[in-house]
Amino acid sequence: MSDVQVNIGDKVWKMAGVLKHAGVAFTDYVAQLTYLLFLKMEDENRRFYGDGIPMPDGCSWQELLELDGSELVEKYEYMLASLSVQNNILGVIFHKARNLISMPVHLRKVIDMIARETWLAIDTDVKGQIYESILAKNASSEKGAGQYFTPRALIRAIVDVMQPGVHMKIHDPFCGTGGFLLGAYEYIRRQKPDTQDLLALKRDGITGNDLTPLIVSLCSMNMYLHGIFSVEDAEDKSLCPIQCCDTLRTPEERAFDMILANPPFGTAANVIDGEKTGELTDDRYFATTSNTQLNALQHIMAVLKNTGRAAVVLPDNVLFESGAGEQIRKRLLEQCNLHTILRLPCGIFYAHGVKANVLFFDRCPLDNKNHHTERIWVYDYRTNIKHTLKQNPLKRENLDDFVTCYCAGNLSARQATWSEDTPDGRWRSFSYEEIIQRDKTNLDIKWLKDDTEVIEGSIPELMQMLEDELAKEQAAFAQLQELLKDIQF
């Protein structure tokens, strides 16, 4: 970590503490930091290079520097309102933006902190790392955006085995703060592709969607700071690589070579913006369910190109849920080659108690074959593995053995580490016939002996886990009441 990164990072954290005591939540602080940092960098673009995107009248960074007190707050709120309705990248980054630092003195402090740095003089990689660290801190904070943040160590391992290419159309339909998209871009950049090919990739080869306006702003800013797109490449809002939309309910005209995703956990909302949403009924969804992850899996299967590849983080229930779940798993085995499942340990996600897996599959051309999955390889990195977010966080090297076993680029060379003579091996395969004979085509496959059922973590983490479990039970009970309310007993 560079001295510049440490220095600026320290300033950001100290300011977060000041604002927290003033009642400004960390997520609200990050949002304002994003808006103000963008304004400062575009001001530098114009002053130093005569470049950058044209700003609406009355929306310059310099005007903020000249004001104090209530006039500062009023000007800032006017600027956010004006920028949010622009039909270009400004309208994406400032979509539904509003000021959440109401005290002029605190807003002044944040502006002054940003004003002290010349951001364009800082290397792109360093700026990106600073912002990524801010997003990680936000994910781990109380009431933060942890559900939008996939552990970067896991992302790096997934990208390393998926090996994205510069000529691919790469997409994350549930992009959160952009971790998978950034991981794919950095992997491709390390391969030192032709400059023009890399420019084409940045222009329209890496795209993502998210439902939450603030998260779209954070993701867009994250990509902007990493140099993945420039404001000139997004003069129209529709050309921006990150779109704010409900992926599951928005028709998708494109098809993709690679999808990397961690869909949101939970059930689909029945109401969005005060309106009932109804069932998902278009051609992407051959099975009807309110399970968001099962619908996400159906969507991904539908929008992959023939021979397209996907890696998707999904919770355990996708592997064993009956009804629609079984129907979707069978279709997945028939239409795609589901060749790998990585079982993940608890304690690596900011949502406590999550049990998840990564499914790796390839879309196959339509033909007369009854199924395209012949053999599923399972790597069990859950049984007897203990991680926590603070004391023992997941590191990239923890997944080195999985990456080696995966044999990216030559799946036929895979060799099991499990056998009757080596019963502790974490890597073994199962034939299609073995899978299809399991009850409900259950893909939740275990073979290692679990030596402990002890749940570890700090007291706050354990308390949060208990709260999360209680919330899940209460939500399930509320759903049951809703289902039964019209039934006469």
C-alpha positions in Angstrom: 0.0 0.0 0.0 1.5 3.3 -1.1 2.2 6.3 1.3 -0.3 8.4 -0.7 -3.0 5.7 -0.3 -2.4 5.4 3.4 -2.3 9.2 3.9 -5.6 9.9 2.0 -7.2 6.8 3.5 -6.4 8.0 7.0 -8.0 11.4 6.3 -11.1 9.7 4.9 -11.6 7.5 8.0 -11.0 10.4 10.4 -13.6 12.4 8.6 -16.0 9.5 8.7 -15.6 9.4 12.5 -16.3 13.1 12.8 -19.5 12.8 10.8 -20.6 9.7 12.5 -20.7 11.6 15.8 -22.8 14.2 14.0 -25.3 11.6 13.0 -24.2 11.0 9.4 -24.1 7.3 8.6 -21.1 5.9 6.8 -23.1 5.0 3.7 -24.4 8.6 3.5 -20.9 9.9 3.9 -19.6 7.7 1.1 -22.4 8.9 -1.2 -21.5 12.6 -0.6 -17.8 11.7 -1.0 -18.6 10.2 -4.4 -20.5 13.2 -5.7 -17.9 15.8 -4.4 -14.9 13.8 -5.6 -16.4 13.5 -9.1 -17.0 17.3 -9.2 -13.4 18.0 -8.1 -11.8 15.6 -10.6 -13.9 17.1 -13.5 -12.8 20.6 -12.4 -9.2 19.4 -12.6 -9.8 18.0 -16.0 -11.1 21.3 -17.3 -8.5 23.5 -15.6 -5.4 21.4 -16.3 -6.3 19.8 -19.7 -9.2 21.8 -21.1 -11.1 18.5 -21.2 -13.9 16.8 -19.4 -17.7 16.8 -19.7 -19.6 20.1 -19.9 -21.3 20.9 -16.6 -24.7 22.6 -16.3 -24.7 26.3 -15.4 -24.2 26.8 -11.7 -22.7 23.4 -11.0 -19.0 24.0 -10.8 -16.6 22.8 -8.1 -15.2 26.3 -7.8 -18.6 27.7 -6.8 -18.7 25.4 -3.8 -15.3 26.7 -2.6 -16.6 30.2 -2.5 -19.6 29.6 -0.2 -20.2 28.9 3.5 -23.1 28.4 5.8 -26.6 27.9 4.5 -25.6 29.3 1.1 -23.2 26.4 0.7 -25.9 23.8 1.6 -28.4 25.4 -0.8 -25.9 25.6 -3.7 -24.9 22.0 -3.1 -28.5 20.7 -3.1 -29.2 22.8 -6.2 -26.2 21.2 -8.0 -27.3 17.6 -7.0 -30.8 18.3 -8.3 -29.5 19.7 -11.6 -26.9 17.0 -12.2 -29.3 14.1 -11.4 -31.5 14.9 -14.5 -28.7 15.1 -17.1 -28.8 12.6 -19.9 -25.2 11.5 -19.7 -22.8 10.1 -17.2 -23.7 12.9 -14.8 -27.3 11.5 -14.7 -25.9 8.1 -13.8 -23.5 9.1 -11.1 -25.9 11.6 -9.6 -29.1 9.6 -10.2 -31.5 10.5 -7.4 -28.7 12.2 -5.5 -29.5 14.2 -2.4 -27.6 15.9 0.3 -27.4 14.0 3.5 -24.9 16.3 5.3 -27.2 19.0 6.5 -24.8 20.9 8.8 -22.9 23.5 6.7 -19.8 23.1 8.9 -19.6 19.4 8.3 -20.2 19.7 4.5 -17.4 22.4 4.5 -15.0 20.0 6.1 -15.6 17.3 3.5 -15.2 19.8 0.7 -12.0 21.1 2.2 -10.6 17.6 2.6 -11.2 16.8 -1.0 -9.9 20.2 -2.2 -6.5 19.7 -0.6 -5.6 16.9 -3.0 -4.8 17.1 -6.7 -6.6 13.9 -7.7 -5.5 13.7 -11.3 -1.9 13.7 -10.1 -2.5 10.5 -8.3 -1.9 7.3 -10.2 -5.2 5.7 -11.5 -4.4 2.4 -9.7 -3.9 4.2 -6.4 -7.1 6.3 -6.8 -9.0 3.1 -7.5 -7.5 1.3 -4.5 -8.4 4.2 -2.2 -12.0 4.1 -3.4 -12.1 0.3 -3.2 -11.0 0.5 0.4 -13.7 3.1 1.1 -16.3 0.7 -0.3 -14.9 -2.2 1.7 -15.2 -0.1 4.9 -18.7 0.9 4.0 -19.6 -2.8 3.5 -18.3 -3.7 6.9 -19.9 -0.8 8.7 -23.1 -0.9 10.7 -26.0 -0.6 8.3 -23.5 -0.5 5.5 -23.8 -1.9 2.0 -22.4 -5.3 2.7 -25.0 -7.1 0.5 -23.4 -5.3 -2.5 -19.8 -6.2 -1.8 -18.4 -9.6 -2.8 -15.1 -10.5 -1.0 -12.3 -9.4 -3.4 -10.2 -12.5 -2.6 -13.0 -14.7 -3.9 -13.5 -12.5 -7.0 -9.8 -12.8 -7.9 -9.9 -16.6 -7.7 -13.1 -16.8 -9.8 -11.6 -14.4 -12.4 -8.3 -16.3 -12.5 -10.1 -19.6 -13.4 -12.6 -17.9 -15.8 -9.8 -16.1 -17.8 -11.8 -13.3 -19.4 -10.5 -12.1 -22.8 -10.3 -8.7 -24.3 -12.7 -9.5 -27.2 -15.4 -10.8 -24.9 -18.7 -9.1 -23.8 -18.5 -9.4 -20.0 -21.5 -8.6 -17.9 -22.6 -8.6 -14.3 -26.4 -8.3 -14.1 -26.3 -7.6 -10.3 -23.1 -5.6 -10.2 -23.2 -4.0 -6.8 -20.1 -1.8 -6.4 -18.5 -3.5 -9.5 -16.0 -6.0 -8.0 -16.4 -8.6 -10.7 -16.2 -6.1 -13.5 -13.1 -4.5 -12.0 -11.6 -8.0 -11.5 -12.2 -9.0 -15.1 -10.7 -5.7 -16.4 -7.6 -5.9 -14.3 -7.1 -9.6 -15.3 -7.3 -8.6 -19.0 -5.1 -5.6 -18.6 -2.4 -7.8 -17.1 -2.3 -9.8 -20.3 -1.1 -6.6 -22.1 -3.6 -6.6 -24.9 -3.4 -4.3 -27.9 -4.3 -0.7 -27.0 -7.1 -0.4 -29.4 -8.6 -3.7 -28.2 -8.5 -2.5 -24.6 -10.2 0.8 -25.6 -12.9 -1.2 -27.3 -13.3 -3.4 -24.2 -13.7 -0.3 -22.0 -16.1 1.3 -24.4 -18.7 -1.5 -24.5 -17.2 -4.8 -23.5 -17.7 -4.5 -19.7 -21.3 -3.8 -18.5 -23.4 -4.1 -15.4 -26.8 -3.5 -13.9 -28.1 -2.8 -10.4 -31.4 -1.9 -8.9 -30.3 0.6 -6.3 -29.5 4.1 -7.5 -26.9 4.8 -4.9 -25.1 1.6 -5.6 -25.1 2.4 -9.4 -23.5 5.7 -8.5 -20.8 4.0 -6.4 -20.1 1.4 -9.1 -19.9 4.0 -11.8 -17.5 6.1 -9.8 -15.5 3.0 -9.0 -15.1 2.2 -12.7 -14.4 5.8 -13.5 -11.6 6.0 -10.9 -10.1 2.8 -12.2 -10.0 4.2 -15.7 -12.4 1.7 -17.2 -14.5 4.4 -18.9 -14.2 8.1 -19.5 -16.9 10.7 -19.4 -16.4 11.2 -23.2 -17.4 7.6 -23.8 -20.7 8.1 -22.1 -22.2 11.3 -23.6 -25.6 9.6 -23.6 -26.9 7.9 -20.4 -27.9 4.8 -22.4 -24.2 4.3 -23.4 -23.0 4.2 -19.8 -21.6 0.8 -18.9 -23.6 0.7 -15.6 -27.4 0.9 -15.8 -29.9 1.4 -13.0 -32.6 -1.1 -13.6 -34.4 -4.1 -12.3 -32.5 -6.8 -14.2 -35.1 -9.5 -13.6 -37.9 -7.3 -15.0 -36.0 -5.5 -17.7 -35.9 -7.1 -21.2 -32.3 -7.9 -22.2 -31.6 -7.5 -25.9 -27.9 -8.4 -25.6 -26.2 -11.8 -25.2 -22.9 -12.2 -23.3 -19.7 -14.2 -23.6 -19.1 -14.2 -19.9 -21.3 -13.5 -16.8 -19.8 -13.0 -13.4 -22.3 -12.4 -10.7 -23.3 -12.6 -7.0 -27.1 -12.0 -7.1 -28.8 -10.5 -4.1 -30.0 -13.0 -1.5 -33.7 -13.2 -0.5 -37.1 -13.3 -2.2 -38.3 -11.0 -4.9 -40.1 -7.9 -3.6 -43.8 -7.8 -4.5 -43.8 -4.1 -4.5 -41.4 -1.6 -6.1 -41.9 2.1 -5.7 -45.3 1.5 -4.3 -46.6 -0.6 -7.2 -47.2 -4.3 -7.3 -44.8 -6.1 -9.6 -46.6 -9.3 -10.4 -44.9 -12.6 -11.5 -41.9 -12.8 -13.8 -43.6 -14.1 -16.9 -41.4 -13.4 -20.0 -39.5 -16.1 -21.9 -36.5 -16.1 -19.7 -38.5 -17.7 -16.8 -39.6 -21.2 -17.5 -40.2 -21.9 -13.8 -42.3 -19.6 -11.6 -40.8 -18.7 -8.2 -40.4 -15.7 -5.9 -36.8 -16.9 -5.1 -34.5 -14.1 -6.4 -31.5 -16.4 -6.8 -33.4 -19.0 -8.8 -34.8 -16.3 -11.0 -31.3 -14.8 -11.4 -30.0 -18.2 -12.5 -32.8 -18.4 -15.1 -32.0 -15.0 -16.4 -28.3 -15.7 -16.7 -28.9 -19.0 -18.5 -31.1 -17.1 -21.0 -28.7 -14.2 -21.8 -25.5 -16.2 -22.2 -24.4 -16.7 -25.8 -24.1 -20.2 -27.0 -20.7 -21.3 -25.7 -20.9 -18.4 -23.2 -19.5 -19.0 -19.7 -20.8 -18.1 -16.3 -19.6 -18.1 -12.7 -22.4 -17.3 -10.2 -22.4 -17.1 -6.4 -25.6 -18.7 -5.1 -26.8 -19.7 -1.7 -27.3 -23.4 -0.6 -31.1 -23.3 -1.2 -30.6 -23.1 -4.9 -28.9 -26.5 -4.8 -31.7 -28.3 -3.0 -35.0 -26.4 -3.1 -37.8 -28.5 -4.5 -40.5 -27.5 -7.0 -39.1 -24.7 -9.2 -35.6 -25.3 -7.9 -35.6 -28.9 -9.1 -37.0 -27.8 -12.4 -34.3 -25.2 -12.9 -31.5 -27.5 -11.9 -32.6 -30.1 -14.4 -32.8 -27.5 -17.2 -29.3 -26.3 -16.2 -27.9 -29.8 -16.5 -29.6 -30.2 -19.9 -28.9 -26.9 -21.6 -25.5 -26.1 -20.0 -22.4 -27.9 -18.9 -22.4 -27.4 -15.1 -18.8 -28.6 -14.7 -17.8 -27.1 -11.3 -19.2 -26.2 -7.9 -17.1 -24.5 -5.3 -18.6 -24.8 -1.8 -17.8 -21.7 0.2 -17.2 -21.4 4.0 -19.3 -19.3 6.3 -17.7 -16.1 7.6 -16.5 -14.6 4.3 -19.6 -12.4 3.5 -20.7 -9.3 5.3 -24.2 -10.9 5.6 -23.6 -13.2 8.6 -24.4 -16.9 8.4 -24.6 -17.0 4.6 -23.8 -20.5 3.1 -23.0 -20.1 -0.5 -21.4 -21.7 -3.5 -20.0 -20.7 -6.9 -21.6 -22.5 -9.9 -19.4 -22.6 -13.0 -21.2 -23.5 -16.2 -21.1 -23.1 -20.0 -24.1 -22.5 -22.2 -24.2 -25.2 -25.0 -25.7 -25.0 -28.5 -29.2 -26.4 -28.9 -28.9 -30.0 -30.4 -30.5 -33.4 -29.8 -28.5 -34.2 -26.7 -30.6 -34.9 -23.6 -28.1 -33.3 -21.4 -24.8 -31.4 -21.8 -23.5 -31.9 -18.3 -21.6 -35.2 -18.1 -19.6 -34.7 -14.9 -19.7 -32.2 -12.1 -16.6 -31.5 -10.1 -17.1 -30.3 -6.6 -14.4 -28.5 -4.4 -15.4 -28.4 -0.8 -13.8 -25.4 0.8 -16.4 -25.3 3.6 -16.1 -28.4 5.7 -13.8 -27.7 8.7 -12.8 -24.3 7.2 -13.1 -21.4 9.5 -13.1 -17.7 8.4 -14.2 -14.5 10.0 -14.3 -11.0 8.6 -11.8 -9.6 11.1 -9.7 -12.3 12.8 -9.3 -14.6 9.8 -10.6 -13.1 6.6 -10.5 -15.0 3.3 -7.3 -14.4 1.3 -6.6 -15.2 -2.3 -4.0 -17.7 -1.4 -6.6 -19.7 0.6 -8.1 -20.6 -2.8 -4.8 -21.5 -4.5 -5.5 -25.2 -4.3 -8.9 -24.8 -5.9 -7.5 -22.7 -8.7 -4.8 -25.4 -9.3 -7.4 -28.2 -9.3 -9.7 -26.3 -11.6 -7.2 -26.6 -14.5 -8.5 -23.5 -16.4 -8.2 -24.0 -20.1 -7.9 -27.7 -19.9 -10.8 -29.2 -17.8 -10.1 -32.7 -19.2 -6.8 -32.7 -17.2 -8.5 -32.6 -13.8 -7.5 -35.1 -11.2 -9.4 -35.8 -8.1 -7.7 -35.4 -4.7 -10.4 -37.5 -3.0 -10.3 -41.3 -3.1 -11.0 -44.1 -0.6 -7.4 -44.0 0.3 -7.4 -40.2 0.7 -10.8 -39.5 2.3 -9.9 -36.0 3.3 -9.5 -34.9 -0.3 -11.6 -31.8 -1.1 -11.9 -32.3 -4.9 -13.9 -35.0 -6.5 -16.4 -35.5 -9.4 -19.8 -37.0 -9.8 -21.4 -38.3 -13.0 -24.6 -37.0 -14.5 -26.2 -40.3 -13.7 -25.2 -40.0 -10.0 -26.6 -36.5 -9.8 -29.9 -37.2 -11.6 -30.6 -40.1 -9.2 -30.3 -37.9 -6.2 -33.6 -36.8 -4.5 -34.8 -33.6 -6.3 -31.6 -33.5 -8.3 -29.9 -32.2 -5.2 -26.6 -30.6 -5.9 -25.8 -29.9 -2.2 -23.1 -32.6 -2.2 -21.0 -33.4 0.9 -18.6 -36.2 1.7 -16.1 -34.9 4.2 -16.6 -35.5 7.9 -17.4 -32.3 9.7 -15.2 -32.3 12.8 -17.0 -29.4 14.5 -20.3 -27.5 14.6 -18.9 -24.7 16.7 -19.7 -21.3 15.4 -16.8 -18.9 15.8 -16.6 -15.1 15.7 -16.4 -12.1 17.9 -19.3 -11.3 20.3 -20.7 -8.5 18.0 -20.5 -10.9 15.0 -22.3 -13.7 16.9 -24.9 -11.2 18.1 -25.4 -10.0 14.5 -25.7 -13.6 13.3 -28.5 -14.3 15.9 -30.2 -11.0 14.9 -30.0 -12.1 11.2 -31.5 -15.5 11.9 -34.3 -14.0 13.9 -35.0 -11.5 11.1 -35.2 -14.4 8.6 -37.6 -16.4 10.8 -39.8 -13.3 11.3 -39.8 -12.6 7.5 -40.8 -16.3 6.8 -43.6 -16.1 9.4 -44.9 -12.9 7.8 -44.9 -14.5 4.4 -46.7 -17.5 5.8 -49.3 -15.2 7.4 -49.8 -13.4 4.0 -50.3 -16.7 2.2 -52.8 -17.9 4.8 -54.8 -14.8 5.3 -57.5 -15.6 2.8 -57.8 -19.3 3.7 -60.7 -20.3 5.9 -60.0 -22.8 8.6 
